[in-house]
Amino acid sequence: MIDYQLRILLFLLFVTVLLSWQFLAPRAPLRQWRSRWRHNLGLFFIDALCVRLFQPLLLTGVALLPAAPFAPLSLLPSALALVVALTLLDLLIYWQHRLFHRVDWLWRLHRVHHSDPELDTTSAVRFHPLEILLSLLIKAAAIWLLGIPATAVLVFDILLNALALFNHTNVQLKPSLERPLRRLIVTPAMHRIHHSRINTEANRNFGFCLSIWDRCFKSYLKESQGGDQGLNIGLPQTQRYAPKSLFELLKMPFSLSVKGKGRSQ
């Protein structure tokens, strides 16, 4: 219960700080923010309810399972186990993200996130509930197989929330800050490329926290072909698509064609 309250408190703090930042120093004007915020925040509350309902069941299920035959992190000193667990969880998120772009039915879910025609802090919570539940299942499996300690899961969730909100925020960092920062973490300019309408750009820069994975696995792209200011955000096969309701977003995985941006060929 304390863990849940801490996550919510820190999440609200991050959202407040980042929304204030993008309001005071926006990278670009947000022309559709009213409808977008209704949709994004609507999805967030549905997702939060799903997590609240299903996460305890998943954790109970993991606790009732017999110990994994080889849970390597349980053999390490606690401090080292924490560092290794955080690194492995971030690597898992990277490959999970790539998988959601590669597999047709997973892309149907993930394109809800990419359908946002503009990027700002609220874009970070624009996910279909089924994608959130699948992510919980994947994480639960990793916790069991690797013997990831509960503290590492809590710390990683907090870091992931903070950095995902940050790299979707509508701000422009000075190049003198952005360039060195990008060597360590995913910056807003780096992640914006991933939301490009151009398919080859949308299948780059999959990381959420550490930027090293994109460099290691050859998915890093330094700059969009039109530059940061010429970058167009959204789904290319639905350039005029603008969801008129939250319900339309929820049924999107079962309606629009799976072809187009984001889906790796």
N, C-alpha and C positions, 0 to 999 in steps of 0.2 A: 504493500500500500504506500509506504514511504517512497519507494523507488518510482512508482507511478506519479505521485505528487511532485517529486523532484523533476521528473522529465517534463511534466506539464508546465511547471513554474519556469524552468530554463527555456523551454520552447517559446513561451509567451514573451520572455525577456528578449530572446533572439529576434523574434518577429517584430517586437516594438522598436528595437534598435535599428534593424535593417529597413523597416518601412519608413522610419523617420529619416534615415540616411537617403533613401531614394526619393523621398519627398523634398528634402532640402537641396539635394544635388543630383537630379535625375540625368541619366545618360541621354534619354530621348523622351519626348512626350508620350504618355500612354493615352491613346484615343478611345480605347474600348474598355477602360478599367472597370466601369460600373457592372456591365454584364459579365465580364471575366471574373471579377471578384465574387459575384453571386455564384457562379458555377464552381470556381476553385474552392471557395470556402464551404459551399454545399457538399462537394466531394470530400473535403477534409473532415467534416463532422460525421458523414456516413462512414468514412474509413476509420475514424477514431472509435466509433461505436463498434465496428467489426473487430477491431483490435482488442477493445475492452472485453468483448464477449468471448472471442476465440483464443486469445493469448493464454489466459489461465488454463484452458483445456489442453492446449498444446504443451505448456510447461508441465502440467500434471502428467500428460502422456509420456513425455521425455523422462520425467522422474520415475515413472513406473516401469520403464524399459530396463532390462538387464544392462549392466555396464557394457559399453562397446568393447569388442575384443582387444582393440588397441587404441587407447585415447591418449595420444602423446603428450598433450599439454598438462595432463594430470601428473606427469612425472617430473615436471619442471618446477623450480622455485617460483613462488607466487609472483614476484616482480617480473621475472623473465617471461613467465606464462602470460602475464597481462600484455606485455609488449608484443609478443608473438601472436597472441590472440587478436589484438587490434589490427595487426598487419594482415593476418589471414582473413579476417572478416572483411576488410576493405578489398582484398583481392577477390574474395567471393562475390562481393557486390559488383565489382568490375565485370567478372565473367557472367554473372547473372544478367547484367544489363546487355551485354553482347548477345546472350542467348535470346533475350526478349526482342532483339532486333532480327534475329536469324530465323526463328521458328514462326511459321505462319500464325498459328493460333495464339501464341504469346504476343506477337506483334499486334494482333487485333486488340488486345488489352492495352498494350503500352502506347499505342497511337493516341489514346485519350490524352495522355500527357503531352504528346507532341502536337496535338491539335490546337494548343493555345496560340493565338495569332500574335501575341506579344509576350515578352518575358518580364516578370518582376518577381518580388519575393513570394507572392501567392502561387506562382507557377510551380513552386517546389512541392506543393501539397495537391497538385492536380493529378491524381492517380485513380484508376478504376478500382473499386473495392476488391474485385477478384485478383487483381495484380498484388494488392496489399496482402491478401490472404496467402497467395502462393509464395510471396516473399517470406512470410512468417514460417511457412512449412520448410522452405529451404534453409532458413536460419536455424530452425529447431533441429533439423537433421545435422547441420554442421556442429551445433553445440554438443549433440550426442556423440557423433563420430570422433570429434577432436578432443572432447573433454574440456570445452571452453568454460572457464569460471564465470559465475554470475556477475561478478564485479566488472569483468571485461565486457560482457554484453551490455550492461548499463552504461559504461563509459563510451562504448562504441556508438550506441544509439544516440547519446547526447552529442557526440562529435559529428555523426552523420547528419543529424537534424540541423546542427549549426552550419555545417559546410554546404549542405544542399540548399538551405535558405540563402546563404551568402552567394553561391555561384549562380543562382537564378535572379539575384537582385539587379534592378535597373540602375546600375551605377557604372561609372567609368574611372578606373584607377589610373593614376599617372604612370606612364611607361617606366619611369625610374623605380616605381614600386611594383608594378605588375609583372615585369620581366623576371626579377629574382624570386618573387612570390610564386610564380607559375612553376618554377623548378621544383617546388615542394608540394603545393596544393593546387587544386583545380580552382581557377579564378573565374569571375563572371565572363570575361572576354573569351577565355578558352572554352567554357561550356556553351556559350551562345552559338559557336560554330556547330555544335552537335544538334542544335535546333534549326539548322538551315533547311530551306526547302530543297536544296540540291542534295540528291541522294548520296553522292560520294562524300559529301561533307557531314551529312547526318550520321554516317557510319564511321565517324571518327570521334575521338575525345569522349570515351565512355565513362571515364572515372568520375567519382563524386567527391572523394576526399583527397587521396594522394595522386599526384599527376604522373608518378613514375610508371604506373602500369601501362598507360598509353604509350609511353616511350619504349618500354620493354617489349611490348607485344605489337609494335608497329601500327598502332591506331592513332598516333598523335598527329594533329594538323595544327600548324602554327597560326595560320590565318586563312580566312575565307577568301575565295577568288575575287570577291567584290570589296574586300576590306571590311572592317568592323562596321563602318557607317553604311555600307551598301548591303549588309546582310539582311535577307528576308526570312522571317520566322514563320514556321507553320508546316502544313502538309501540302506538298505540291499537287497531289491528285485531287485535292479539294480546296483549291486556292480561294474559292468564294464561299467555302463552308464556314458558317458561323452558327454554332449550336444555339438554338433559341430557348432551350430550357435545360434544366439539370437532368430531366428524364431522357432527353435526346442524347446527352453525354453517356448516361448509364447504358443505353441500348446501342451505342456506337459500335462496340466490338462485334455485334451481331448483324450489322447493317451494311456499312460502307465496304467497298472493295478492299482487299488486303494488299493490292498492288500499290507501289509508290514508295515514297521516301521513308527511310528508316529501316525498311525491310531489306536485309542484306541479300544480295543475289548470289 
